[in-house]
Amino acid sequence: MSTFGNHFRVTTYGESHCASVGCIVDGVPPGMALTAADVQVQLSRRRPGQSNLTTPRDEKDQVQIQSGVEKDVTLGTPLAMLVKNQDQRPHDYTDETLDAFPRPSHADFTYLEKYGVKASSGGGRSSARETIGRVAAGAVAEKYLKEAYGIEIVAFVSSVGKVHIPRFPGEQLAPQVAMSQPASEEAQTTTTESEGKSFYGESADLSSLPQGKVDNIRVSGLTEEEEEEPLSKEFRELLGTITREQVDRNQIRCPHEQAAERMRQRILLAKSRNDSIGGTVTCVIRRVPSGLGEPCFDKLEAKLAHAMLSIPATKAFEIGSGFRGTEVAGSRHNDKFILKEDGRLGTETNWSGGVQGGISNGEDIYFRVGFKSPATISQNQNTSRYDGTTGVLNTRGRHDPCVVPRAVPIVEAMAALVLMDALLAQDARTLSASRLNKAPVRALPASMRMPEGRERKRINLEEVNGSS
């Protein structure tokens, strides 16, 4: 339905071209400082019209807090947040010819099959405009996670089309070949001079357009152990140190400078052809307490997958070593336990992505989400009408040639909602256990109880704030 979470419950509302979109959040902890500015930061990162790489729809997405806050402090009562739709153009979708077609890869057909009626413009409820409520609620959750536990959530674009940040041992970006070389099977990632001039103008400098092969390549010289590692040392270091400031240094929101430029070129090429391209977003969550997740059906990675795959245009999810981990022997993939410098028991490699048995183990959680190429393209498409007769559909309206740069704060928001819900559940369990007489627990066999001195440690927020 339109509600996510059990203890931190978020209900979103609104369609693409209605009067407003927003959310109601129940379960917000009382006494937390909160203003509209705390929420606006993430909404501004999500909003359309940020650059020539996104839809030209001009929405400022200014949030209004309607309830649940007084004198900039949360009351613990339901928090309502609203964002008005200002740049509405429902007339872009009122053409009778357009309305006769279920648009390819859109939700027009399935919504009509389910409800017997559908929104007449912009995808309605299935539009990415619905994610405004998620991002607003996620910003509130994230503020609590940071202040109460020191948790950090950072997402970034890790691929666009065939252009990937190198992730595997020995992997590098391929060198670009000269534009004068003939196009072959790489035509999808190569532009010709005539194509470029027709879109950018006769005086345009075409040197910034894709010039050839963009698939990553592998280099030799690695040991057998290095070649079989699921992720490269460099990519793991990136996951451990990346900040949002680094992510936002370019329009793509990719922290790898060379890859970001190739990604930008690929998006511009899709735009020049009135086409679109997909990509992936990688997210890392740091300083996560151990013990989060509810076996067996509400495992932490299952909740994360649920959250991520509920985002419009998503098609894939992997956590930790992901599909690459299926290619590595268990003897190399197992996360060995070691005693960390802070006295905590942890893992040496973290191929599990911070989750074991569906429960967080205290290591960083990292995962990747795949987004398809946007379905709305301004090209003639041969397809069928609702009555089954064939025809040619030409879609109007404004759309993103690639959604992944704007999806970054949405992924962060959904991660925050999952962690917030899991923490509230675990805090309730911990508090309940603390009220019991501990004598029966001490009587348990040693194999069943926590060793002395191994209690779950709370983050020292003074140390966190002092080091940031």
C-alpha positions in Angstrom: 0.0 0.0 0.0 1.2 3.6 0.7 2.6 3.0 4.2 6.1 1.8 5.0 7.5 0.7 8.4 6.0 -0.7 11.7 7.5 1.5 14.5 8.4 4.5 12.3 5.5 4.5 9.9 5.5 6.6 6.8 2.5 7.2 4.6 3.0 9.1 1.4 0.3 10.7 -0.8 0.0 12.5 -4.1 0.3 12.1 -7.9 2.5 13.7 -10.5 0.3 16.6 -11.4 -2.0 17.0 -8.4 -2.0 20.0 -6.1 0.6 18.7 -3.6 2.6 15.7 -2.5 3.8 14.8 0.9 3.7 12.4 3.8 2.5 11.7 7.4 5.1 10.1 9.8 4.0 8.4 12.9 6.5 7.3 15.6 8.8 10.3 15.5 10.7 10.4 18.8 9.7 13.5 20.9 12.0 16.2 21.9 14.2 16.3 18.8 15.1 19.7 17.3 13.6 19.8 13.8 12.9 22.6 11.2 11.9 22.7 7.6 15.5 23.5 6.7 16.6 20.0 8.1 14.3 18.4 5.6 14.9 20.8 2.7 18.5 19.8 2.2 17.6 16.4 0.9 14.6 17.6 -1.1 16.8 20.1 -2.9 19.1 17.3 -3.9 16.2 15.3 -5.2 14.3 18.1 -7.0 14.1 18.3 -10.9 15.7 21.0 -13.0 19.1 20.8 -11.3 21.1 20.7 -14.6 20.9 19.8 -18.3 21.2 16.1 -17.2 17.7 16.1 -15.6 14.2 16.8 -16.5 13.5 20.6 -17.2 10.4 20.5 -14.9 11.0 23.5 -12.6 9.9 22.6 -9.1 11.5 24.2 -6.1 10.0 21.5 -3.8 9.7 23.7 -0.8 8.6 21.7 2.2 6.0 22.8 4.8 5.7 21.1 8.1 2.0 21.0 9.0 2.0 19.3 12.4 4.0 17.4 14.9 6.5 20.2 15.6 6.2 23.2 18.0 8.9 25.8 18.6 11.2 23.7 16.3 10.9 20.6 18.6 9.1 17.3 17.7 6.1 16.5 19.9 6.0 12.8 19.3 2.7 13.2 17.5 2.2 12.5 13.8 4.4 14.7 11.6 2.8 16.0 8.4 4.9 17.5 5.6 3.6 19.0 2.4 5.2 20.1 -0.9 3.1 21.9 -3.5 3.3 21.1 -7.2 3.9 24.4 -8.9 5.1 23.5 -12.5 2.2 21.3 -13.4 1.5 20.6 -17.1 -1.3 18.0 -17.2 -2.2 19.3 -20.7 1.0 17.5 -22.0 -0.9 14.3 -21.5 -4.5 15.2 -22.7 -3.9 14.4 -26.3 -6.6 11.8 -27.4 -4.0 9.9 -29.4 -1.6 9.6 -26.5 -4.4 8.5 -24.1 -5.3 5.7 -26.5 -2.0 3.9 -25.8 -0.6 2.2 -22.7 2.9 3.7 -22.8 5.6 1.0 -23.1 7.2 0.1 -19.7 4.9 2.5 -17.8 2.3 1.7 -15.2 -0.6 2.9 -17.4 -1.7 -0.6 -18.3 -1.2 -2.3 -14.9 -2.9 0.5 -12.9 -5.9 0.3 -15.3 -6.0 -3.5 -14.9 -5.9 -3.2 -11.1 -8.2 -0.3 -10.4 -10.3 0.1 -13.6 -9.3 3.8 -13.6 -5.9 5.6 -13.9 -4.5 9.1 -13.5 -4.6 10.8 -16.9 -1.2 12.5 -16.7 2.4 11.9 -15.8 2.0 8.4 -14.5 0.0 9.6 -11.5 0.9 7.7 -8.3 3.5 5.6 -10.1 5.5 8.8 -10.9 8.8 9.4 -9.2 7.2 12.6 -7.9 5.7 10.4 -5.1 9.2 9.9 -3.7 9.1 13.5 -2.3 7.3 12.1 0.8 9.9 9.4 1.2 12.8 11.8 1.1 11.1 14.2 3.6 10.5 11.4 6.0 13.9 9.9 5.5 15.5 13.3 6.3 13.7 13.2 9.7 14.8 9.6 10.4 18.4 10.4 9.4 18.6 13.3 11.7 17.6 11.1 14.6 20.0 8.3 13.5 22.9 10.8 13.4 22.2 12.5 16.7 21.3 9.4 18.7 23.8 6.8 17.2 26.2 8.7 15.0 25.0 6.7 11.9 26.1 8.0 8.5 24.4 7.2 5.2 26.1 8.1 1.9 25.0 7.1 -1.5 26.6 7.8 -4.9 26.3 6.9 -8.6 28.4 3.9 -9.4 27.5 3.4 -13.0 25.7 4.9 -16.0 25.1 2.6 -18.9 28.3 0.7 -19.4 30.4 3.2 -17.6 31.2 1.8 -14.1 33.4 3.0 -11.3 36.1 0.3 -11.2 35.0 -2.1 -8.4 36.9 -5.4 -8.9 40.6 -6.2 -8.4 42.6 -5.1 -11.4 39.7 -3.3 -13.1 40.3 0.0 -14.9 38.4 2.4 -17.1 39.0 1.7 -20.7 41.0 4.3 -22.7 38.8 6.1 -25.1 39.5 5.6 -28.8 39.4 8.4 -31.5 36.1 9.5 -32.8 37.2 9.0 -36.3 37.3 5.3 -35.9 34.2 3.5 -37.3 31.4 2.5 -35.0 30.7 -1.2 -34.5 29.0 -3.0 -31.7 29.8 0.0 -29.5 27.5 2.2 -31.5 25.2 2.5 -28.4 28.0 4.4 -26.6 29.5 6.2 -29.5 28.3 9.4 -31.3 29.0 10.5 -34.8 29.9 14.0 -35.8 26.7 14.5 -37.7 24.6 13.4 -34.8 26.5 15.7 -32.5 26.2 18.8 -34.8 22.5 18.2 -35.2 21.9 18.4 -31.5 24.6 20.8 -30.2 24.9 23.1 -33.2 27.4 23.5 -36.1 29.9 25.4 -33.9 29.8 22.9 -31.0 32.9 21.4 -29.5 32.3 17.7 -29.8 35.4 16.7 -27.8 33.3 16.1 -24.7 31.0 13.5 -26.3 31.6 9.8 -25.9 34.4 8.8 -28.3 34.4 5.0 -28.2 34.6 1.9 -26.0 33.6 2.5 -22.4 33.5 -1.0 -20.9 35.9 -1.4 -18.1 39.0 -3.6 -18.7 41.0 -5.9 -16.5 44.8 -5.7 -16.1 47.2 -8.5 -15.2 49.8 -8.7 -12.5 47.5 -9.7 -9.6 48.1 -12.7 -7.4 45.5 -15.5 -7.4 44.2 -14.3 -4.0 43.9 -10.7 -5.3 42.0 -11.8 -8.4 39.5 -13.7 -6.4 38.6 -11.0 -3.9 35.0 -9.9 -4.5 35.8 -6.2 -4.4 39.0 -4.2 -4.9 40.9 -2.6 -2.0 40.4 0.8 -3.6 36.7 0.4 -3.8 36.5 -0.8 -0.2 38.5 2.3 0.9 36.1 4.5 -1.1 33.1 2.9 0.8 34.9 3.6 4.1 35.7 7.2 3.5 33.2 8.7 1.0 31.2 11.8 2.1 28.2 13.6 0.7 30.4 16.7 0.0 32.6 14.5 -2.3 29.5 13.0 -3.9 28.0 16.4 -4.7 31.1 17.9 -6.4 29.8 17.1 -9.8 26.3 16.9 -11.4 26.5 13.1 -11.8 27.1 12.6 -8.0 29.9 10.1 -8.8 33.1 10.5 -6.7 35.3 9.0 -9.4 36.3 12.0 -11.5 37.2 10.2 -14.7 34.1 7.9 -14.5 31.9 10.8 -13.7 32.9 12.6 -16.9 32.3 9.5 -19.0 28.9 9.2 -17.3 28.0 12.8 -18.1 28.9 12.2 -21.7 26.8 9.1 -21.9 23.7 10.9 -20.5 24.2 13.8 -22.9 24.4 11.3 -25.8 21.1 9.7 -24.7 19.5 13.1 -24.4 20.7 14.1 -27.9 18.9 11.1 -29.3 15.7 11.8 -27.3 16.5 8.5 -25.5 17.4 7.5 -22.0 20.0 5.3 -20.1 20.0 3.5 -16.8 22.6 3.0 -14.0 23.3 2.0 -10.5 23.5 3.7 -7.1 25.8 2.3 -4.3 25.0 3.1 -0.7 27.1 2.7 2.5 25.8 3.0 6.1 28.5 3.5 8.7 28.5 3.1 12.5 25.5 0.7 12.5 24.9 -1.0 15.9 24.9 -4.7 15.9 21.7 -6.7 16.5 19.4 -4.9 14.0 17.0 -7.1 11.9 14.1 -9.4 12.7 14.5 -13.0 11.6 13.2 -14.8 9.7 11.1 -12.8 7.2 12.1 -9.3 8.2 15.8 -9.8 7.9 17.7 -6.5 7.6 18.8 -7.1 4.0 15.3 -8.2 3.1 13.9 -4.9 4.5 16.6 -3.0 2.6 15.7 -4.8 -0.6 12.0 -4.2 -0.1 12.7 -0.5 0.5 15.0 -0.1 -2.5 12.9 -2.1 -5.0 9.9 0.0 -4.0 11.6 3.1 -5.6 10.3 3.8 -9.1 12.4 2.5 -12.0 14.5 0.0 -9.8 15.3 -3.4 -11.3 18.0 -4.9 -9.1 19.5 -5.1 -5.6 22.6 -6.7 -4.2 24.2 -6.4 -0.8 27.8 -6.9 0.2 29.8 -8.9 -2.4 26.5 -9.5 -4.2 26.5 -11.5 -7.4 30.3 -11.4 -7.5 30.4 -13.3 -4.2 28.8 -16.3 -6.0 31.9 -16.7 -8.0 34.3 -16.9 -5.0 35.0 -20.1 -2.9 33.7 -20.1 0.6 37.3 -20.4 1.9 38.0 -16.9 0.5 34.6 -15.4 1.0 34.1 -16.2 4.7 34.4 -13.1 6.9 36.9 -14.1 9.7 36.3 -12.5 13.1 39.0 -10.4 14.7 39.3 -8.2 17.7 39.2 -4.6 16.6 41.2 -1.7 18.0 38.2 -0.4 19.9 37.8 -3.7 21.7 34.9 -4.8 19.6 34.6 -8.1 17.9 34.3 -7.6 14.1 35.1 -9.1 10.8 38.3 -8.8 8.8 36.8 -8.5 5.3 33.1 -7.7 5.5 32.1 -9.4 2.2 28.7 -9.9 4.0 28.0 -6.2 3.8 27.4 -5.7 7.5 24.6 -8.3 7.8 24.8 -11.9 8.9 21.7 -14.1 9.4 19.6 -11.1 8.6 21.1 -9.2 11.6 23.6 -6.3 11.6 27.0 -7.3 12.9 28.4 -3.8 13.5 30.3 -3.5 10.3 29.5 -1.0 7.5 26.4 -2.0 5.5 26.8 -1.5 1.8 24.6 -2.4 -1.2 23.9 -1.5 -4.8 20.6 -0.6 -6.5 20.0 -0.9 -10.3 17.8 1.7 -12.1 16.4 1.0 -15.5 16.6 3.5 -18.4 13.6 5.9 -17.9 10.6 4.7 -19.9 9.5 8.1 -21.1 11.4 9.0 -24.3 10.5 11.5 -27.0 10.7 9.0 -29.9 8.1 7.4 -32.1 7.5 3.9 -30.8 5.6 1.1 -32.6 3.2 -0.4 -30.0 -0.5 -1.3 -29.5 -3.4 0.8 -28.4 -5.7 -0.3 -25.6 -8.1 -1.8 -28.1 -5.3 -4.0 -29.5 -4.7 -2.3 -32.8 -1.2 -1.3 -33.7 0.0 2.3 -34.0 2.8 4.8 -33.5 3.1 6.5 -30.1 5.0 9.8 -29.6 5.3 10.7 -26.0 5.4 14.3 -25.0 6.2 15.8 -21.6 9.4 16.3 -19.6 11.6 13.5 -18.4 15.0 12.6 -17.1 17.4 11.0 -19.7 18.9 9.2 -16.6 17.4 9.1 -13.1 20.4 7.9 -11.1 21.9 11.4 -10.1 18.5 12.4 -8.6 18.0 8.9 -7.1 20.9 9.3 -4.7 18.9 11.1 -1.9 16.0 8.7 -2.5 18.2 5.7 -1.8 19.6 7.4 1.3 16.1 8.2 2.5 14.8 4.7 2.2 17.9 3.3 3.9 17.3 5.7 6.8 13.7 4.6 7.1 14.7 0.9 7.3 17.4 1.6 9.9 15.1 3.8 12.0 12.4 1.2 12.1 14.9 -1.5 13.0 16.5 0.6 15.8 13.1 1.4 17.4 12.3 -2.3 17.4 15.6 -3.3 18.9 15.5 -0.5 21.5 12.1 -1.7 22.6 13.4 -5.3 23.0 16.6 -4.1 24.8 14.5 -2.0 27.3 12.1 -4.9 27.9 15.0 -7.3 28.6 16.7 -4.8 31.0 13.6 -4.8 33.2 13.8 -8.5 33.8 15.7 -10.1 36.7 19.0 -11.0 35.2 19.7 -14.0 37.4 18.0 -16.6 35.0 20.1 -15.2 32.1 23.3 -15.8 34.1 22.2 -19.4 34.7 22.2 -20.2 31.0 25.1 -22.3 29.5 28.1 -20.2 28.4 27.4 -21.0 24.8 24.0 -19.3 25.0 24.9 -16.0 26.7 27.0 -12.9 25.9 30.6 -13.2 27.3 31.5 -10.7 30.0 32.5 -7.4 28.6 31.0 -8.0 25.2 27.8 -6.1 25.6 26.7 -4.0 22.6 28.5 -0.7 22.9 26.7 2.6 22.2 28.5 5.1 20.0 30.4 7.8 21.9 28.8 10.9 20.3 31.2 13.3 21.8 34.0 11.5 20.0 32.0 11.3 16.8 31.2 15.0 16.8 34.7 15.9 17.9 36.2 14.1 14.9 33.8 15.4 12.3 
